[in-house]
């Protein structure tokens, strides 16, 4: 769907994962019954912090991502098996390699060494980190030198949406 809409170069899950709630479904749009998920993924973390890193230094080409297709496929396989942490790590590495973003690799490595789960947006270069509420202060210290951050709840229940009105 992302490819058809023109909002993704590769269709990689990094373009949408940080907008997910507690349970995400992986579907195949080329299936005769796309409403039947290929996999279901639970996201246990209660918070998501986005590190805003400004504007990408150069615009990647689709061929830049193609070179690392095996890493993207590995990320997809981890996601489909329910291993969100390994999926995000593999995807982050693939995006950083594809976009030549060495600083992102350093930031992602540091976050994973501190036991955070993180990913980089292919169209970013924002980095999103899943964590618990009691980790927010520490994470702000870790990320503070790299740019401003935004922290929000991961919605686990539609009732948590409060006053949001759906069209």
Secondary structure, DSSP 8 states (H G I E B T S, - for coil): -HHHHTS-SS--GGGTGGG--SEEEE--TTSTTTTS-SEEEE---SEEEEE---S-SS---HHHHHTTHHHHHHHHHHHHTT-HHHHHHHHHHHHHHHHT-HHHHHHHHHHHHTT-EEEE-TT---EEEEE-GGGHHHHHHHHGGG--EEEEE---SGGGGTT----
